[in-house]
Amino acid sequence: MVRRSTVDRSPHSAEHGLGYEAETEHSGRDQTGRQRTRRTWGGAGGRWLVWLFRAIAWAVLLLIGYRGVVAIVSGESGTGQPAPATSAPAAASGFPVTLADAYAMQFGQVYLNYNPGDAAQRAAHLGDFLPSGSDPQLGWNGRGTSQLQSEVVAATNVQDAQHGVVTLLARVNGQLMQLGVPVYASSSGLVISSAPAWLPAPARAALPSAAPAGSDPATQAVLMNQLPAFFQAYASGNQVTLGRFLAPGTSLTGLNGAVNFQSIANISVPPGGGTRHIIATVVWSVPDRNTAGQITKGGPPAQLQMGYALTVVKQNGTWYVRDISAATASPGSP
């Protein structure tokens, strides 16, 4: 005789069936698993991991704080040190260089021109540049003459936001010289802060001797026959004619008739392959022109020799010009 389970006697057993029993069993296992899981993480091992993470977080925070304190202390200790060299241009950037250059050139026009007959006019013009109460002639004793032929700004030495020295390169009475002009600048304007200084002209450098380079007589003879036609087209500026002598992709403007081609005095052609860098001395004929730019008929025109550096490339047995510019050296003997 078989006894029935107490579960079977439950009034809900028939009502729910197998599905309820399975669900109840799975639910019980899930709850048991969750309870076991919570017990596992809530035990000693879980607390150990939490404390480990907290220790790492505190170490990071302490490191960040330490670096911040070091940066603050270093910044405070460095405030008494001089500024680095790179900050010097920034401190002097307030000086109006362009305006000071123009101002110094205008001053030079007055200062470097003098003669006894125009002394009063010179003093009046100098007064526009000098502080109140200055010597109206700025040290000139009223004798002798001086004539300025030309001047340009050679350099500007900025000392700070208010002080600078503009150096003019000038030709005075046929002689080259430099004039150091001290300029003071403020928000209200500019003024010549003291007497200028007469400085020597730049020294003439000794050109080093270039190492002797080889030559290609055969290619030199070919180019001596081809280049005159190119320079004729280059002088005229005719784009159709000029284009016949240019390598593909090359564009040149030409001189638009400012000069006429006379001859090639010299040419230097080094040995090499299909691309050569050559130097040519060209003789130009410069026609006389009136003030309107029109050519006038008179005596023989002036002639000038000028040096050109050219890059030529060989294509299908013919040399073409790819580039032309001013030469930095003289060509060797033909």
C-alpha positions as CSV (number, residue, x, y, z in Angstrom):
1,M,0.0,0.0,0.0
2,V,1.5,3.2,-1.1
3,R,1.2,6.4,0.9
4,R,0.5,9.6,-0.9
5,S,2.8,12.6,-0.4
6,T,1.6,15.3,1.8
7,V,2.1,17.6,-1.1
8,D,-0.6,15.7,-3.0
9,R,-3.0,16.4,-0.1
10,S,-2.6,20.1,-0.6
11,P,-5.7,21.7,-1.9
12,H,-3.7,23.7,-4.4
13,S,-1.9,20.7,-6.0
14,A,-4.5,19.8,-8.4
15,E,-5.1,23.4,-9.2
16,H,-1.6,24.3,-10.2
17,G,-0.3,21.1,-11.6
18,L,3.3,20.3,-12.8
19,G,4.1,23.7,-13.9
20,Y,3.6,25.1,-10.4
21,E,5.8,22.4,-8.9
22,A,8.6,23.0,-11.4
23,E,8.3,26.7,-11.0
24,T,8.4,26.4,-7.2
25,E,11.5,24.2,-7.4
26,H,13.3,26.5,-9.8
27,S,12.4,29.5,-7.7
28,G,13.7,27.8,-4.6
29,R,16.9,27.0,-6.3
30,D,17.3,30.5,-7.6
31,Q,16.6,32.0,-4.1
32,T,19.1,29.6,-2.6
33,G,21.7,30.5,-5.2
34,R,21.1,34.2,-4.6
35,Q,21.4,33.7,-0.9
36,R,24.6,31.8,-1.3
37,T,26.0,34.5,-3.6
38,R,25.1,37.2,-1.2
39,R,26.8,35.3,1.6
40,T,29.9,34.8,-0.6
41,W,30.4,38.6,-1.4
42,G,29.3,39.7,2.1
43,G,32.0,37.5,3.7
44,A,35.6,38.3,4.5
45,G,36.7,38.0,0.9
46,G,34.3,40.7,-0.3
47,R,35.4,43.1,2.4
48,W,39.1,42.6,1.5
49,L,38.5,43.6,-2.1
50,V,36.5,46.8,-1.0
51,W,39.3,47.8,1.3
52,L,41.9,47.2,-1.5
53,F,39.9,49.5,-3.9
54,R,39.7,52.2,-1.2
55,A,43.4,52.0,-0.5
56,I,44.2,52.5,-4.2
57,A,41.8,55.5,-4.5
58,W,43.4,57.1,-1.4
59,A,46.9,56.6,-2.9
60,V,45.8,58.3,-6.1
61,L,44.3,61.2,-4.3
62,L,47.4,61.7,-2.1
63,L,49.6,61.6,-5.2
64,I,47.6,64.3,-6.9
65,G,47.6,66.5,-3.8
66,Y,51.3,66.1,-3.4
67,R,52.0,67.1,-7.0
68,G,49.7,70.2,-6.6
69,V,51.6,71.3,-3.4
70,V,55.0,70.8,-5.1
71,A,53.8,72.9,-8.2
72,I,52.6,75.7,-5.9
73,V,55.8,75.8,-3.8
74,S,57.9,75.7,-7.0
75,G,55.9,78.6,-8.5
76,E,56.3,80.7,-5.4
77,S,60.0,80.0,-5.0
78,G,60.6,80.9,-8.7
79,T,58.9,84.3,-8.6
80,G,62.1,86.0,-7.6
81,Q,64.1,84.6,-10.5
82,P,64.7,86.6,-13.7
83,A,62.5,85.8,-16.6
84,P,63.7,83.3,-19.2
85,A,65.4,84.6,-22.3
86,T,62.4,83.7,-24.5
87,S,60.2,86.3,-22.6
88,A,62.5,89.2,-23.7
89,P,60.8,89.6,-27.1
90,A,57.4,89.5,-25.5
91,A,58.4,92.3,-23.1
92,A,59.6,94.4,-26.0
93,S,56.7,93.6,-28.4
94,G,55.0,96.8,-27.4
95,F,57.6,98.9,-29.3
96,P,56.2,100.2,-32.6
97,V,58.9,99.0,-34.9
98,T,57.4,99.9,-38.2
99,L,56.4,103.4,-37.1
100,A,59.8,104.0,-35.5
101,D,61.6,103.0,-38.7
102,A,59.6,105.4,-40.8
103,Y,60.0,108.1,-38.1
104,A,63.8,107.6,-38.1
105,M,64.0,107.8,-41.9
106,Q,62.1,111.1,-41.9
107,F,64.5,112.4,-39.2
108,G,67.5,111.3,-41.2
109,Q,66.3,113.3,-44.2
110,V,66.5,116.5,-42.1
111,Y,69.5,115.6,-39.9
112,L,71.9,114.5,-42.7
113,N,71.1,117.5,-45.0
114,Y,72.5,120.9,-43.9
115,N,74.1,124.0,-45.3
116,P,74.4,127.5,-43.8
117,G,71.8,129.0,-46.1
118,D,69.1,126.7,-44.8
119,A,70.1,126.6,-41.1
120,A,66.9,128.2,-39.9
121,Q,64.7,125.9,-41.9
122,R,66.6,122.9,-40.8
123,A,66.2,123.9,-37.1
124,A,62.5,124.3,-37.6
125,H,62.2,120.8,-39.2
126,L,64.4,119.2,-36.5
127,G,62.1,120.7,-33.8
128,D,59.4,118.2,-35.0
129,F,61.5,115.3,-33.8
130,L,63.3,116.6,-30.7
131,P,62.2,117.0,-27.0
132,S,61.3,120.5,-25.9
133,G,64.3,122.6,-24.9
134,S,66.7,120.7,-27.1
135,D,69.5,122.3,-29.2
136,P,67.6,123.4,-32.4
137,Q,70.6,122.3,-34.6
138,L,71.3,119.1,-32.6
139,G,75.0,119.8,-32.3
140,W,75.7,121.3,-35.8
141,N,77.9,124.4,-35.6
142,G,76.3,126.0,-38.7
143,R,79.2,125.4,-41.0
144,G,79.9,123.1,-43.9
145,T,77.4,121.3,-46.1
146,S,76.0,117.8,-46.3
147,Q,73.8,116.1,-48.8
148,L,71.9,112.9,-48.3
149,Q,71.7,110.8,-51.5
150,S,69.8,107.8,-50.2
151,E,68.9,105.9,-47.0
152,V,67.2,102.7,-45.9
153,V,66.5,101.0,-42.6
154,A,69.3,98.5,-41.9
155,A,68.2,97.2,-38.5
156,T,66.1,98.0,-35.5
157,N,67.4,97.1,-32.0
158,V,64.4,97.1,-29.6
159,Q,65.5,97.5,-26.0
160,D,62.1,97.6,-24.3
161,A,58.6,98.7,-25.0
162,Q,59.6,102.4,-25.0
163,H,63.2,102.4,-26.3
164,G,64.8,101.3,-29.6
165,V,67.6,102.3,-31.9
166,V,66.9,102.4,-35.6
167,T,70.1,102.0,-37.8
168,L,69.9,103.7,-41.1
169,L,72.2,102.7,-44.0
170,A,72.8,105.9,-45.9
171,R,74.9,107.4,-48.6
172,V,76.0,110.9,-47.6
173,N,78.2,113.1,-49.8
174,G,78.9,110.1,-51.9
175,Q,80.1,108.0,-48.9
176,L,78.3,105.0,-47.4
177,M,77.7,105.2,-43.6
178,Q,75.3,104.1,-40.9
179,L,73.4,106.3,-38.5
180,G,72.1,105.0,-35.2
181,V,68.9,106.9,-34.3
182,P,67.6,106.5,-30.7
183,V,63.8,106.6,-30.6
184,Y,61.5,106.8,-27.6
185,A,57.9,105.6,-27.9
186,S,54.9,106.2,-25.7
187,S,51.2,106.2,-26.0
188,S,51.3,109.9,-26.9
189,G,53.8,109.5,-29.8
190,L,57.5,109.3,-30.7
191,V,60.6,111.5,-30.1
192,I,64.3,111.3,-30.8
193,S,65.6,110.6,-27.3
194,S,69.2,111.8,-27.8
195,A,71.8,112.7,-30.4
196,P,72.2,110.1,-33.2
197,A,75.5,108.2,-33.7
198,W,77.6,108.1,-36.8
199,L,78.5,104.4,-37.4
200,P,80.8,102.8,-40.0
201,A,79.5,101.3,-43.2
202,P,79.3,97.5,-43.3
203,A,82.7,96.0,-44.0
204,R,83.2,94.5,-47.4
205,A,83.4,90.7,-47.2
206,A,86.1,88.7,-48.9
207,L,84.4,86.3,-51.3
208,P,85.8,82.8,-50.8
209,S,87.4,81.1,-53.7
210,A,85.1,78.5,-55.2
211,A,86.4,75.1,-55.9
212,P,87.1,74.6,-59.5
213,A,84.3,72.8,-61.2
214,G,84.4,70.7,-64.3
215,S,82.8,71.7,-67.5
216,D,81.1,70.1,-70.4
217,P,82.4,71.8,-73.6
218,A,80.0,69.9,-75.9
219,T,76.9,70.9,-74.1
220,Q,78.2,74.4,-73.5
221,A,78.6,74.8,-77.3
222,V,75.0,73.6,-77.9
223,L,73.6,76.0,-75.2
224,M,75.6,78.9,-76.6
225,N,73.6,78.5,-79.8
226,Q,70.2,77.9,-78.2
227,L,70.1,80.4,-75.3
228,P,70.4,83.6,-77.3
229,A,66.9,83.0,-78.8
230,F,65.6,82.3,-75.3
231,F,67.0,85.5,-73.9
232,Q,65.6,87.5,-76.8
233,A,62.1,86.1,-76.0
234,Y,62.7,86.6,-72.3
235,A,63.6,90.3,-72.9
236,S,60.4,90.9,-75.0
237,G,58.1,89.0,-72.7
238,N,56.2,87.5,-75.6
239,Q,54.5,84.5,-74.0
240,V,54.0,82.6,-77.3
241,T,57.7,82.9,-78.3
242,L,58.9,82.4,-74.8
243,G,56.8,79.2,-74.3
244,R,58.8,77.5,-77.1
245,F,61.9,77.4,-74.9
246,L,60.3,76.4,-71.6
247,A,60.1,72.9,-70.2
248,P,56.5,71.5,-69.7
249,G,54.9,73.0,-66.6
250,T,57.2,76.0,-66.5
251,S,55.8,79.6,-66.7
252,L,57.9,82.8,-67.0
253,T,56.7,86.4,-67.2
254,G,59.7,87.9,-69.1
255,L,60.9,91.5,-68.9
256,N,58.2,93.1,-71.1
257,G,60.7,95.1,-73.3
258,A,62.5,96.8,-70.5
259,V,65.8,95.7,-72.1
260,N,67.0,94.2,-75.4
261,F,69.2,91.2,-75.7
262,Q,72.7,92.0,-76.9
263,S,74.8,88.9,-76.4
264,I,75.9,86.1,-74.0
265,A,79.3,87.1,-72.6
266,N,80.0,83.9,-70.7
267,I,78.4,80.6,-69.8
268,S,79.4,77.8,-67.4
269,V,78.0,74.3,-67.9
270,P,79.0,71.6,-65.5
271,P,78.9,67.9,-66.5
272,G,75.9,65.9,-65.7
273,G,72.8,64.2,-67.0
274,G,69.6,65.4,-68.5
275,T,69.3,68.2,-65.9
276,R,72.0,70.9,-65.6
277,H,72.3,74.0,-63.4
278,I,74.2,76.6,-65.5
279,I,75.3,80.2,-65.1
280,A,75.2,82.7,-67.9
281,T,76.4,86.3,-68.1
282,V,74.0,88.2,-70.4
283,V,74.7,91.6,-72.0
284,W,71.5,93.7,-72.1
285,S,71.0,96.9,-74.1
286,V,69.1,99.4,-72.0
287,P,67.2,102.0,-74.1
288,D,67.0,105.6,-73.0
289,R,63.5,106.7,-71.8
290,N,61.9,110.0,-70.8
291,T,60.1,110.6,-67.6
292,A,56.9,109.1,-69.1
293,G,58.7,105.8,-69.8
294,Q,58.8,106.3,-73.5
295,I,61.9,105.3,-75.5
296,T,63.8,108.3,-76.8
297,K,66.1,108.4,-79.8
298,G,69.6,109.6,-79.0
299,G,73.1,108.2,-78.7
300,P,74.1,104.6,-78.3
301,P,72.1,102.9,-75.5
302,A,73.7,101.8,-72.3
303,Q,74.8,98.2,-71.9
304,L,74.7,96.1,-68.7
305,Q,76.1,92.7,-67.9
306,M,74.0,90.6,-65.6
307,G,74.4,87.1,-64.2
308,Y,71.7,84.4,-64.4
309,A,71.4,81.0,-62.9
310,L,69.3,78.6,-65.1
311,T,68.1,75.1,-64.7
312,V,67.9,73.4,-68.1
313,V,66.5,69.9,-69.0
314,K,67.1,67.9,-72.1
315,Q,64.1,66.3,-73.8
316,N,64.2,64.7,-77.3
317,G,67.7,66.1,-77.9
318,T,66.8,69.7,-77.1
319,W,67.5,71.7,-74.0
320,Y,64.6,73.6,-72.4
321,V,64.6,76.1,-69.5
322,R,62.9,75.1,-66.3
323,D,63.9,77.9,-64.0
324,I,65.8,81.2,-64.1
325,S,67.0,83.4,-61.3
326,A,69.9,85.7,-60.2
327,A,73.2,83.9,-60.0
328,T,75.1,83.8,-56.7
329,A,78.5,83.2,-58.5
330,S,80.2,84.3,-61.7
331,P,80.6,81.8,-64.5
332,G,84.0,80.4,-65.3
333,S,85.8,81.1,-68.5
334,P,84.2,79.7,-71.6
